[in-house]
Amino acid sequence: MKPKVLFLCPPSHMQLIFDDETFNELTSLYDLYLTRSGEKEKQLEDALKYISSISALITGWGSPSLTSELLERAEKLRIIIHSAGSIKSILSKEIVESFLLPRKIIVCNAVKQIAYNVAETTIGMMIFAGRKFFDHVKMFGEKAVWRDPSLFSKLYTTINGSTIGIVGVGAVGREVIRLLKCFRDVTILVYDPYLKEEEADKLGVSKVSLEKLFQSSEIISIHAPLTSETEGMIGHDLLELLKPGAILINTAKGRIIDGEALVERCRKGDITVVLDVTDPEPPPPEYPLRRMPNVYITPHIAGCGHYGMKGIGRFVLRSLTHYFSGMPVEGEVNLNRYDIFA
């Protein structure tokens, strides 16, 4: 008998993460139950019909939060695969403590697959910002100016030969570090209070204080989770440590940087800032950073991309196959650390 698997996510999410080959293989190996609506209330209604016989639950972007009513009926449930990022969007602490931990239900998520896209975007931002590609494209496109003297330099900031600071060494931070190893003479400084020194040594990076990282880096990229500890963590004092010409990139969460302090620092005009995330999001028309010439804002697209999105579908298939074969499951979340999750 095939294991029964319920997809508690909208049809649009299914189309996003699965190619035909992966989905066809899923269908051949498992009895699949699909919720047919994009509305969360209707998804829960569908789920309640099936949940008592389900062994594995798949959630994702657009899924409703799991309820006590649903989990009380989920007597056969053994694994939840979140085909997206943070599990806090679907799992409250009460649900974790009341149902998942006592029943030893495994939870895993697809942060690694999303990290591939975010890390690739981050490297691109470093290159584009360092060489002022954004400005050159705009200058030529709008004014037909070729090599504007105020922008042109033979000494642009490059990844090669730079000291690069990585704030947060989770899935994305590690993938950025891996990609940076392809460049020459790069010194990588990291800040992450949960990273052990021996792990930093294995990664070939130097673990330093935030102050040292901001003081010493030509390029800084933020990949920390948003928690009570990290909200507003990067404020006036740290931003003042940035070297003239430094590049600051944030693809994590907008609230990690103190908004007022960032505006104040950017007004000096001697650093470049690239933001894929803002606070609020989207920023209002009067958002001070929108029209600053040294600030570039993209609409929270760093995690988008064919490779990572379809990789999530393959991750779902692989996780189910490994679990039902008695193998360790990729991306398993330590639910005992719920309080420090993003």
Order of alpha helices (4+ residues) and beta strands (2+ residues): beta-alpha-alpha-beta-alpha-beta-alpha-beta-beta-alpha-alpha-beta-alpha-beta-alpha-beta-alpha-beta-alpha-beta-alpha-beta-beta-alpha
